[in-house]
């Protein structure tokens, strides 16, 4: 059943003039999800949360359809082809993570430029579980009635940088977005240290699974990753040390060598000794920024 209530890559499909959102209740094994007895009775709960979202989107002038895999006789791929959405929103409970990711993969294969948004209990508590792959763009944490409307507006304009203004979401950022975000913060100092997997953290487990943890000297585990002269202790799979150091230097230069920041340091100088300390620090930072790797 597809219920019509009448859009990353963050770009509407070519030729589309109406923002369309397809809300998806993903497929699942009903007996496994609801138990043997209730599953055999054939109870299928309507996706009330998606219907609330649909009503809110419709009130904002956005065209909406709801696809419920439990009762719709068509495949999700057919529903996508018919509706051609700019956004696919998928509800996700913990037991349905695999189903949600499968639905996201189908959406991206059908329309690579579609924006896939997931919401529900599991993305609220563990958004990274959904964002680690390539098929989910945004995870909504908490209530999504107004948040999904904001996301739709950003997708409609194509200004992906505006996602940074939306509260209650997690999403994969490019490196430049992180640098731009740091420049908007009302701070005088920022440390762009590269991630170090300390024992007991989730990053430590990721590094172990990647085979990247080999400790000969515990002094390698520094919170000043990238600022020291030695090699990086951890380089994520798919990245390289030179790339990460280059991005770190770009971030330092972009943040610190701005008139506002430099003027703030100058205003804090109270003596020639302090002037010398700040000058040496600035010179050291400049050399570290422009020096070869």
N, C-alpha and C positions, 0 to 999 in steps of 0.2 A: 504494500500500500504506500503510495506516495501522496501525502496530503499537501496540496497547494494552498497557501494562505493568501492568495489573491486572485557576489561578485566575489615564495614567493620567489619565492619571487613575488613581489608585491605589485603585480600588473594585471589589469583586467585582460581577458582574452581579446585577441585582435577583432575589431569590429563590434564589440559589445558596447551597448549604450545604457543598459540597465544593470545596476548592481544586484547580483543574485547570490543567495546563500543557500546551500544545501546542507541541512542538518541530518546527521546519520546516527541511527541506533544500530551498532554493528552486529554482525551475525555471531551466534554462540550456540554451543550444544546445550539445549534447554534442560535435559536431564542432569547433565554435569553441573549446570549452574544452579538449578533450583532443587536438586535432589531427585531421587528416583520416583518417589510417589507423586509429588506435585508436578514433576515434569511429565509423567505419564498422563496426568489429568489434562494436560494441554493448556495450562494457564499461561497466558501471555500478557504481561503487564504493559499498558500503553506508556510510551516514553514522555511522561508528563513534563519533565524538565525541558525537553526539546520543544514541546508545544508552548510552554511559557516563553522560551526564547523566540520562537517563531512569531508569537503575538507582539512581542516588543519590537522586533525587527520590522514587522509589517507596519506598526504604528509610526515607525521612522521613515516609511516610504521605501523600504527595501523589499525586493521580491524574494520570497522564501518558499522552499519546499522541504518536507520532512520525509526521509526515506527510512522505513523500519524494516530491517532485514528479516525480522521474525515473521512478518506477514506479507511482505511484498513478493509477488511471484517473479518479478524481474531481478536480474543481477544488479549489483551496485554499479558495475560498468555501464549497463544499459541506462540506468537512472542518470548517471553523470553525462552520458552522451546526449540524452534528451534535454536535460536542464541547462547544461553548460554553465556551471557556477563559477564565480570568481573566488568564492570561499567555500570550503567544505569544513563543517564543524562536526566533530565526532564526540559523543559522550563516552566516558571511560570510567568504569569501576575497576577495582584492582583485579578482579577475576577476568576482566575483559581486556587486559593490556595487549595480549597477543592478537585478539580480534581487532582492536583499535589500530594497531600498527599494520595489520593486513589491509584494513580499509584505507588507511593513509597511503599505503603503497599503491593500491589500485587507483586511487585518485591522482597520484603523481604520474603514474604510467599513462593514464588517459589524458590528463592535462598537466604537463610538466610545470606550467606557469601558475597553477592554482595555489592558493594559500590554504594550507591545512591547519586548522585550529582544533585542539583537543581541550576538553573541560570535564569536570566531574571530580569525584573523590580522589582518585589516584593522582591526576595531574596537580591537584591542590597540595597533596602531601609530598609527592615525589615527581616533580616535573621533569627532572633530568632523565628519568626512565623512558620518557617519550621523546626527548629531544636529542638523544645520543645518535640516532640514525639520520638519514637524509630525507625522510618523508614527512616529518612533522615540523611545521614552522614556528608555531606559537602554542604555549600551554597556558590556559587561564587558571589562575589560582583563586578559589573562592567563588562567590556568586558572579555569574557572567552576563546577567541581563543587560546592564549598561556597558559592560566591558566589550561585549561582542559588537555592539553598535559602534563603539569607538574604533574597534579594529576595522570594521567595514568601511568607516569613513576614511581611514588611512589607506586601506587598499584601493579605495575608489580614486583617491587623489594620486596614488603611486608614490607618495613621499614616505618611504620606509623609515627615514630618520625620525618621523613623528611617533613611531612606536615607543620611543623613549619617554614620551609624555603620558603614556597609558599606565595606570597603576594596576597591580594585580596580575601581571603577566610575566612569563619567562619565555625567552626566545634566543635563538642562536644569533649572535652579533658578529659582524666583521670587525677587524681590528681598528679600522678608522672610526667606527661608531663608538668604541670604548674610549678612544682618545678624545673625540668630540664631547663625550659625556664628562670626562674629567675636567675639561675646560669650562664647563658650565657650573661646576661645583664651587661654592663660596669658600674655597680653601686656598691657603698660601703655600702648602707643601703637600706633595703626593709622592708615594713611592711605587714605582712601576716594577716591583720585583717579579721575576718569573716564578711560576708555581713550583714549589718543592714538595714532594710526597713524603710527609712525616709519618712515622709509624703510628698506626691506629686510625688514620684518616682514610676516607674513601679513595682519595687520589693514590694513597699508598697501595691499596688493593688493586686499583687499575694498573699502576706501574708494575706490580708483581705479575699480574696476568699477562701483561705485554712482554714480560721478561726483561724489564728495564731497570730492575733494582739489583745492583751489585755494589755492596758497601765495603770498601777497604779502609776508609777513613770517615768516622762519623762527623768530622768537621765539614764534610761535603754537604751535610744537611743544614744549609743556611737559609734564613729567611731573606737574605739579600741576593737571591738568585739572579744572575746576570750582571750584578754590579761588581762582583769580584773578578779577578783576572783569570781564575781557573776555568776549566770547561764546565758547562752546565751539567748538573747531576742528573736531571731528567729532561728528556726531549720527547714529547708525545709522538706517537706513531703518525706518520704523514707530515711531520714538520722537521725542520733541521735547525741546528744550533745557530748558524749565521742568520737565518731568517728571524728567529726569535730575538736575537741581540739587535738586529737592525730595527725591528719594531719597537723594542724597548728604548733605543736611542731616539727614534722618531717621536715617541711619546714624551720623553724627557725634554727634548728641545721644544716641542709644540707647547708644553705646559709652562715651563719655567722662563723661556726667553720671550715673554710677552711684556709690553709696557706696564700693565697693571701689577704683575708679579714682581718685576724688577723694581718698580717704584716703591712697592711695599717693603722690600728688603732695605732699600735705601733709607726709608723713613725710620726704620728701626735701629739704624746705626747711631750709637751714642759716643763713640770714641774712635780714634785712629786705629786702635787695636782691633775693634770690632770691624772697622772698614777693611782691614787687612784680612781678617778671617773670612768675611763675605767674599772679598775679591778672589782669594785663593780657592774658595769653594766653587764660585762661579766659573773660574778658569778651569778647575778640575772637571767640572761637569761638562763644560764646552769641549774640552779635549776628549773626554770619554764619549761624547756624542758624535764627534767628527772623525775620531781615530779609526784606522782600519781594524777589521775584526781579528 
